[in-house]
Amino acid sequence: MNAAEVPCAPIQTIDQVFAAPQVGHRDMLVEVEHPTAGSVRMAGIPVKFSATPASVRLPPPLLGQHTNEVLSSWLGINNDEIAVLKGKKVI
């Protein structure tokens, strides 16, 4: 591929990717405290802006953690309707 000037690179495992020095320099591996899993390592914010730096502030949510909030605020479903959906095991 190189001889034919085709862009290519080796495929790395996740362990190899996160062991690369550039990953550390760019803060691409962060640790957060998770309520049930303890300390969790996860990918950091890939885009870096000097004037408005981003950060990982929360761990990944638990399964269903934001269901009520999404259904009520985004879809306008009231608590009684949510209770019916839960009762029918839709959610």
NORDA-V163991 format. One record per residue. RES is the residue in one small letter. PSI is psi in degrees with one decimal (NA if undefined). D_CENTER is the distance of its C-alpha to the mean C-alpha in whole Angstrom. Layout:
BEGIN
<<RES/PSI/D_CENTER> <RES/PSI/D_CENTER>>
END
This chain:
BEGIN
<<m/-43.6/34> <n/-42.3/35> <a/-31.8/38> <a/5.9/38> <e/36.3/35> <v/123.3/32> <p/130.7/29> <c/162.8/28> <a/158.3/26> <p/150.6/25> <i/125.1/22> <q/154.3/20> <t/167.3/19> <i/-42.2/15> <d/-42.7/18> <q/-41.0/20> <v/-50.8/17> <f/-10.6/16> <a/-10.8/19> <a/136.6/20> <p/-36.9/22> <q/-31.9/20> <v/-42.0/16> <g/-42.6/18> <h/-32.6/20> <r/9.9/17> <d/46.3/15> <m/0.5/12> <l/115.3/12> <v/156.9/11> <e/134.0/12> <v/153.8/11> <e/124.3/14> <h/141.4/13> <p/-26.7/15> <t/-23.6/16> <a/-5.0/15> <g/-142.5/16> <s/125.2/15> <v/130.0/11> <r/134.6/11> <m/166.7/7> <a/140.7/7> <g/-172.9/9> <i/121.4/9> <p/-29.6/11> <v/128.6/14> <k/121.9/16> <f/127.7/19> <s/-37.6/22> <a/-25.5/23> <t/72.2/20> <p/140.5/17> <a/162.3/14> <s/155.7/12> <v/115.8/9> <r/-20.3/11> <l/152.2/10> <p/168.8/8> <p/142.8/6> <p/156.2/9> <l/158.5/12> <l/121.3/13> <g/3.9/15> <q/-36.8/14> <h/14.2/15> <t/-51.4/17> <n/-43.3/20> <e/-44.1/19> <v/-46.4/17> <l/-38.9/21> <s/-48.6/23> <s/-36.4/22> <w/-36.1/20> <l/-6.4/23> <g/21.8/26> <i/129.2/26> <n/169.9/28> <n/-35.7/28> <d/-42.9/31> <e/-37.0/29> <i/-41.5/26> <a/-38.7/28> <v/-45.2/30> <l/-40.1/27> <k/-40.4/26> <g/-34.4/30> <k/1.6/30> <k/31.0/26> <v/-37.3/25> <i/NA/22>>
END
